[in-house]
Amino acid sequence: MPYSPIRIALLLLATLAIASARPIVRHIRSTHEFDRLMKKHATQTGLPVIVDFYSDGCGPCRMIAPIFKKLAKEMEGKAVFVKVDTNALHELSSRYHVRSLPTFKFFLGGKKVQEFSGAGEGQLRQFTQNVVSQAEFENVLLTSEELAKYYGEKDASKSEEDVAKIYKRCVDQVKSDNPDKLCVGGVARNLVKSLKKKYGDGPSTEKRFEAEEVAEGSASDGGAGGDKQQQQKQKPRGKSESPNLHLATKEQLLAEIEKRLDAEEDAKVEDEEDDDAEFEHSWIQSEFPERVTIIGGGPAGLSAAIYAARAGLRPVVVAPPMGGQLQGKGVDVENYPGLFNVTGPAVVSLMRAQAVEFGATFEAETVVEIDTKQRPMRVRTNSSTIETHAVIVATGAESNWLNVKGEYELRGGGVSSCATCDGHMYRGKHVLVVGGGDTAMEDALVLARTSESVTVIHRRDTFRASKVLAQRVIEHPSINILWNTVLVEILGESVEPEGASDAEDVDLDAALPQVVSGAILKDVYTEEVTRLSNIGAVFVAIGHTPSTSFLEGLVEFDPDHPGYVLNKGSSTRTSVPGIFACGDVSDSVYRQAITSAGSGAAAALDAERWLSEEGLGNEEAEFEAELLAEMMADGGSRQDDADAYNAYEDAGGRMTGMKESVAAEL
């Protein structure tokens, strides 16, 4: 006998099980999932939602990722932390006008209350604390019964109809999701405050959401993103919304199935390892100095780490998880022997994995100072101090800027130096690229995949880029080139932030956010000025400056190339014994990924040779060897003791150092 649809539905409902553990940071996979999550925490938990809009190819995104995860652990049970990959979810990034990465948006009651762009830990912590405090402040419920009781005691002239109108006005002013039509949040607090001022005291209120107890035996890392175990839940009011399964109609059963499937998806355990786990601090401080500390996580630093690790030096790599310029390369890496159809981020990931395989450890921090006044040297970061005998500097270079009007003001609003990070957010728009080198060519080709058109602005009549890249740009149908032209000003316009029209508290005096709308160009020969309009973004790709500011006053710099560290002869040694420089910090000529990797390997070899010359070995291993030798010596001195315990005698005297069967044969 075939099962009826209702019986099938009942069987499905009976077999659905909801898991209890949740990841600390939830990775959103669809717009539907995001909308369900926002609605759930607006109506059921009251928790604020902090959203990180990121991209895997964005260096600052990777730098802030471990900080975001750490903050999620600290705010466990107080906020929900989620990540949205803008490359995969274009609809969400477009809906919330994300124009720069990383961008953090803070939601409460389903409405955006704050946002900022950039990898600033201080801002992230401050804004998170603000929204958590706001959520706690607005976790207030004033019931209609309590309001009626209050007016009955304070003002008997108010009829039930009058009280109902007052309560309805409170409900109507609530702008967050409020399906139960309750007087809640800041509106309820304001009503109580005004009544207290008028009558001396106010009506009693209660918490709209109550904290849910953590189930015994549940995973301890359910965390701030834990929609199940650390969440808050709304107090049940009236009858249960769940239908009686025995009396339910087919439509009610199907609706209940969909509801429970959504809940199961919300609570599903993510077995796979967190994407950001590789950027956690794997270095653990020892009582002994490190032999080699490498500063920088690009091709030079990682090559040095691989060579040093294979030499048994157990190097520590200190760098934010950004991977250098290669990390931001969106096109395939074509000029690195042995690599084909692979992007820059993939190359960096493989290099890191290889270094870890051979014993390198990582400290995801930024170095602020190297102290050479005492030996071993001290490498100081924002949160740690590493004692080390040798240092390899491979910090690469930072992007240069034009310093024209509007450039600084519009960063995060359409002005960027990373097409791979931010380019996809200007899909279908007209964009500009300023520059004539390899970086500018690569940016133009990346942007041409998604933009309506790309205009390259170059101050000369020929490109400085490699012939292959330059030819591709020149022949591309979606790329226009303006020769002998410079950018003199970037124009912007004000935009109304989303959700501003129905926000509860709008600062009318605050300046509206600015976005790129156009640019002013000038011909270098005729000085003719041209104004471009309908521009969505400007990408600056005019080269890089070595990241060596923390070395000023410590090592000698190249007098002919400011900012570049001066190497001694053909080696990677610097003017300070024990400090070596490789990659773009000392290469003012080639500045390629493969030459950086080669100089990184050379720096590791130079460091290994220098350590041997100075007699600086593995102090920890030497200490263990000496300790073992002392223990053996103590054991040997006791062999002369006639009363010493002899295991062979205890065995009957038959064991003389060889097997019995072998002794019999001999």
N, C-alpha and C positions, 0 to 999 in steps of 0.2 A: 504494500500500500504506500503510495508516494506521500511525502510529507507536504503539508500545506505551507504557504509562505509564512504564516504566523508561527507555526511550530519551528520552522527553520530560524526565524528571527529569535525565538526564545532560546534555541540551542546556541546561537551565536552570542547572545547576551550572557548566557551561563558560562561560556568559555573565555570571555574577555577578562584579562587580569591586568591590573595597573601596577607597573613597577614603581618603586619608591625612590630610587636614587636618581640624581640629576647631576649633569656636569656643572662645574663652577661657572664657566662662561659658555653660554649656549650659542651655537652657530646656526643662524637662520638659513633654511634651505628653500623657502618659498615665500611669496607675498602673503599667501593664505595663512601660513604658519605665523608670520609676523603679526598679521591683523588679529588672529585668535589670541596670541600672547598679549597684545596690547589691551584687548577687550577683557581678558581674564583678570589682569592685574588692575584694571580700572574698576571692575565691578565686584571682584571676589577677594582680592588680597590687599588692595590699597598700596602695594609696593611701587616705588618709582622704578622706571626702566631706563637704564643707561645703555645707549646704543653706540657701538664703535663701527663707523663706516670705513672700511679698509680695502686694500688690494694687496695681493701677494707680492707684486712687483714694486711696492712702495717701501723705500728704506725707512722713513720715519714711522710707518705703520708697524714694521717689524721691531723697531726700537721701543715703541711704547707698549707693545703686546704683553711682555712679562709684567710691566707695571700695572696694566689693566687687570691682568689675572690676579696679581698680588692684592690689588685694591678690592677685587671681588671677594677674596677670602676674608679680608678685614671687615667688609660690610656684609658678612654672612647673615641672612635673615632680615636685612634692612633694605636691600635693593636687589633688583634683577639686572644682571649684566649679559648683554648679547652682542654678537658681532654680525655684521652684514657685509658680505663680499660684493662690492659694487660692480665687479666684472660679471658676476653671475646674476645679480638682481638689479638690472637697470631700472626697473619700474620704481623700486623703493628709493634709489638714489635720485631719480628724477622727481619723484613725488615730494621729497624733502629738500630739493634744490642743493644737493651736495656738489660743491664745485672745487673742493680741494681735499686732499687726504693727508693724514687721517682727519675725519670730522666726528666729533662726539655730540650727540643730541640727548637731552635729558627730558623724559616724559613722566608726567604725573596725571593720573586720571584720564589717560588716553590723549592728553594734550602736551605739546612741546612747551617746556617752560624755560629752557636754557640751551645754548649750544656754543661750541667754539671749534676752530680748526687748528691743527698743529699737534706736535708731540710734547706738550708741556705737562709734566707731572704735577706741578703746583696747581695749574688751572684745573686739571682733572680731579684732583683731590678736593679742591675748594668747591667746585661746582657740584660734585657728588655729595659732599657734606651739606651743601645748601638745599639740594632737592630732598635729601633724606630728612633734614630738619623740617622742611615744608610739609613732607608727607606725614610726619608725626604730629605737626601742628594742626593739619587739616583732617586728622583722623577723629572726627567728631560727628555725632548723630543726635539730632533733636527730633524726638518722635512727636507726632500730632497729639497723642494722648498726654504726654508730659506738658506740651504747650497749653492744652485745654485745662489741665489741672492747675497749671501756674496762673492762668488768667482767672480761674475760678477763685483763687486765693487772693490775688492782687487787684483784680478789676472785674467785679461782678457785672458791670454794665456791658461787658463784651459778650455778645451772643455766640452760640456755636458757629453760626454762619460767619460772623466777624473773625473768629479764630481760624476757621477754615480758609478764609481769604488771605489772612496773614501767612498761614503755613504755605499756601499755594504760591504766594509771591516769593517766599524763600526757595521753594522747589524750582520755580521758573528761573531764578538767578543762578542756579547751579549749572555751569557750562560743561563740566566733565560728564562722562557716561553715568547715567542715573536711571536705570530701567525701573527701579522700584518707586521712583518719584518721592524721594525722601529729602528732608532738609539736612544737608550734610556739608562738611568741609568748612572753608573760610566763610561762606555765607551764613552758616549756622552760628559760627563764632561771633560774627558781626551782629547778628540778631540778638544773641544772648548778651553781648556787651551793651547794646543800646537799651535793652530791657533792664539790665542791671543798673544802668545810669539813671533810668527813669523811675524805677520802683525800689532801688536799694539793693536788690539781689536779683539773680536771673534764674530761669528754669534749669532743672537738672539735665545734664547731657550724659551721653555714654559714648564709648568708642564704637565707631562704625565697623571696624575690623578688629578681630581679636587674634592674637598670635596663636598659631596651631602648635601643639606640642610635637616634638620630634619623636617619631615612632622608635621604639626600642629595637636595636639591632640594625637600624638603617645606616646607610653609608655615611661616614663622617664628612665626606667631601661633597655632600649634596649642595652646599654652598649658597652663595648669594644668588646664583642663577637657579637655585633649587625651587622649582615651581611647586614641588610636592611636599618635601619634608620640612623646609624652613619657612614656608610661606605663611601668610596670614589668611584667614578666611572670614567671610562675612557671617554674622550671626544668622542662624536660620529664623525666618519670620513667617508665621502662618504655616500653611500646609506645604508638604514637599512638592517640588516641581516635577519630580520623577513620576512617571505614570505607573499605575498598578499593572504589572505585566500580564496578569490573567484577564484583566478587563479592558486592556488597551486595544485600540484599533490597529490596523496594519500600518497606517501612516505614523501613528505614535511610536510603534515599535521600530520602524525604520529610522525615525528621527532620533530615538534613544540610542540605536546602534551607531549612528553617525556621531552623536555626542560622546559616546563612550570610546569610540575609535579615536576621536580627536583628543580625548583625555589620555588615552593610552599612548598616543604619539607624543603628547606633551611630557609624559613621565618616562618615556623610553630611555633606558640606559645606553649611553654612548660607549661602546666597548673600545672603539679605536682610541689611540693615544691622542691627546690634545696637540693641535698643530703648533702651538707655541711652546711645547715642552722642551724642544731642542734649545730654546733660548734661555732656559733657566740657568741659575748659577751652579755650575758643576764643580768649580774650584773650591776646595776646602783648605783653609789655612793650616799650615804645618808648623812644627817647632823649628824646622830647618828652612833655610832660605831656598828659594827656587833657583835653579841654575839658569834658566832662560825664561824671560817674560816677553811676549810679543804683543805689541800695541797695534791693533788694526785687524779687521776681519775681511779684507778684500783678497784678491789673488796673491799679492805679495805676502801678506800676513799668513794666509792659509798655506801657501807653499813653504814658507819658513817653518810653520808648525808641523807639516808633514815630514820635512827633512830632519828637523830637530827631534821629533818624536821617534822616528826610525833610528836615530842615533842614540836613543835611550836617555835623552835629556828631559823628557816629560815636561814639555813647555806649557806655560799658561798663556792663553790668548785672551787679552783684555780688549773688548770692543763692544759697542752697541750692536745688536744683531741686524745690521744694515747691509753688510756685504760689499760696501764700497760702490763705485760707479757701475761695476759689472752687474750688481744686484738690480739696478734700474734699467738695464738694457732690455727693451721689449722685443726687439727684432732678434732673429737667430744669430748666434755667435758663429761667424763664418771664417774668421781669420785666426783661429786657434787650432793648431794641428791635432787631428784625431777627433775633433768634435764636429758633428754635422746634425742639422735640424734640432738644435738644443738652444734654449734661451739662457740669458745671463743668470737669472735666479736659480735655474737648474744646475748650472755649473758651480755656483757658489755652494749650493746645498750638497753636491757631491764632494766638493773639496772639504767641507766641514765634516762630513761623514767619514772621509778617508783619514783626516787628522785625528778624529775621535777614535777610530779603529786602532791607530798606532799608539794611543795613550795620551793625546793632548787633552787638556781641560780648558774650559771656557769660563770667563767672568764677564757677564753682560753689563759692563759699566763703561763710563767715559773717564779717561785719564785726565787729571787736572794738573799734575806736577810730578816731576822726577827729582828726587833728592839724592844728589851725588856727594854730599858733604861727608857722608859716612859710608863705609862698606860693610856688608852688602848694601846696595842702593835700595831706596824706597820708592816704589811706584804707588802714588796716591790717586785713588778714584773718589767718586762722590760718597762712597759708603765703605771703602776698605783700603787697607795699606798692604802692599805685597813686597816682601823683602826678596831681593833677587841679585844674583851675581852679574848677569848680562841682560841687556835690553835690546830688542830689535824693534825699531820704529817703522811702522808700515801703515800710517794713518791716512794715506791717499790725499785727495784734494776735494775742495768744496766748490760749488758752482759760483761763478761770477755773475754780478748783476749790472744792469745798464746805468742805474742811478739817475733815471729820468723821472719827470713829473708823473705822478700817478702810479708808478711801479710799486712802491712800498705800500701805499694806501690800499691797493687792489690785490695784494697777495692774499690768496684764499678766496678771492672773488673773481678769478679768471686769469690771474698772473701766476705763472708757475715755471719752475726750472726742470720739471720731470714729466715728460709726455707720457711715459709708461704708467706713472702713478695716476695722473689726472686726466689724460687725454680722452678716455672713454666717456667721461662725464659731459663732453661737448659733442656728443654724437649728433650728426646732422646739422652742425653749425659751421660758420666760417671762422677759421683760426689763423693766427700769425705765428711764424717761427723766425726768430732773430738769430743769425749766425751763419757761418760758412764752413765750419769744420765737420768732422765725422759725427759729432754729437748732434749738430743741427740737422744733418742729412738723415740720421737714424730717427730723430724725433719727427721729422716731416713724413717719413715713410710710415711710421707707426700711426700718426694722426690721419694719414690719408685713408686708412682702412675704415674709419668710422665717421670722419668729418665730411661736411658738404664740400668744402674746399680748403686747401692749405696754401698760404702765401708765405714764401720764404723771403725775408728781407736781409740783403747783404750789402755791406758798404763798398765792396770791390766789384770788379767785372768778371772775376773768376772765383771758384770755390777753392778753399784750402784742403778740402776733404779728399779722401782717396778717390781715384778715378772711377772705380766701380760704383761706389755709393753716389758720387756726384752725378754720374750718368743716369742712374736709376731715378734720381730726383728730377733731373732735367726732362726725361722722357715720360714721367708719370702724368697721366691725363688730368688728375685732380690737384696737381701741384703747380702753382704759379710762382714766378721768380721776379723780384724787383731788384735789379742790379744797381749799384752805386747809390744806394738809399740807406738812410739811417732813421731810426725811430726816435722821435723827440718828445713825445708825450702819449700816455695811455689814458683814454677817456673812460669815464664810468657813469653809471646811472643808479639811482636809488630804486630798490625793489621792496615791496611789502612782504614781510616775513609770513610764511604760511601759518595759519591759525590765529593771525593777529585780530581778525574781525570778531572772533567770539571768545577772546581771552578774558579771564576774570579781571586781571590787573594788567593794564596796558600803560606803559610809560610814554605818554604823549610827547615828552620833551626829549626822548632818546633819539639819536640819529639813526636813520634807516640804513641797513646794510647796502654796500655799494658793490656792483658787479661791472665787469668790462663791457663796454658798448661800442668802442671805436678806438681809433689811433690817429695820430698826426705824424706824417712822414716828411722827410726833406731830402731832396736830391743833393748829393755831395758836391756836384759841379755847378749846376744852375741855381741851387738853393731854392728851387721851386717847392712850395709846401702843398702837400696833398692830405686831405682828410678822408679817412676810411670810416664807414659806419657799418652797423649790423655785424660787428665782430664779437664772437663769443668768448675768446680767450687769446692770450699772448704767452707764448712759450719762449723763454730766454735761454739760448744755448751758445754762449760766447766764451766758453772755456772754463777753466777751474784754477783755483789757487791752493797751493799745498796747505794741509791742515797741520801746521807746525807752530802755532802760536804758543803752545805750552813748553816749547823748547827754547824760546827767546832768552838770551842771557846764559844759556847752558852749553850749547854747541855752536860751532862756526857755521855760517851760512854762505852760500855761493854769492860772491859780490856782484857777479854779472847777471844773476837770476834771483831777485829778491824772493824770500820765502822758501827757497830750496836748500836743503841741508847739504853741506859740502862734504863729500867723501874723500878719504885719503887715498890717492893714487887710483888704482883700478879695483880696489876692494870696496867693501861696504862699511868699513870702519869710519868713525867720525873723530872729531878732535878730542872727545872724551873716551878714555879707555873703557871698554865694556859696553859702549852704546854703538849700535849699528843702525844704518838707515837704508831702506830699500823701497822700490816702487816709485810712485809719483812724488814722494816727499824729496827725492834726490835726483829724479830723472826729469830734466827740463827739455829733453830732445824728443824721445820716442813716445813715452806715455801711453803704452799699449798694455793690454791685459797680459799678453804672453811675455813681454819684457819685464813687467812687474813680477810675474810668477818666477821668471828666471833669476831676477835680483833677490827675490825672497829666498830662493834656494841657496844662493851665494851667501846671503847674510847668515843663514843657519850654519853653513859650513865655516864661515869666518868666526862665528861665535863659538862653535865647537873647538876650533883650533885655538882660539884665545883662552878658553877655559883650561885647555890642556897646558898651554904655555904658563898660565898663572897657577897651575896646580890645584885648580878648583874642581874637585870631583863630586861624586854623589855623597854628600855628608851623611845623609840618613842611612845609606847602605853601609858606609864605612863604620858608622856608629854601631849598627846591628852586627857587623862582622867582628868588631872588637869585643862587643858584649858576648857573642857566641864563643870567641876564642878564650875569653876569661872563664866562661862556664866550663869549657872543655879542659882548661888548665886546672881548674879546681877539681874536676872529676878525676884527672890523671894523678893528682897528688894524693887522692884518697885510695888509689890502687895499692899503695904500699902499706896501708893499714891492714894488719892481720885480722882485725875484727870486721873488716868491710864485708858487706853482703855480696855473695857470689851466686849468680843465677844458675851457672853451670853445675855448681856443687849441689844446689837445691834440686836440680833435675836428675841427680843420681850419679853424676860424674861421667855420664856416657856421651855428653855433647862436647866435642872438642873443636868446634868451628866448622865441621862439615857434616853432611848427611851420613847417617849410620850405614845406609846401603852402599854409599861410595867408599866409606872407610873399610867395609868388609871386602869389597872388591880389590882394594889396594893391598 
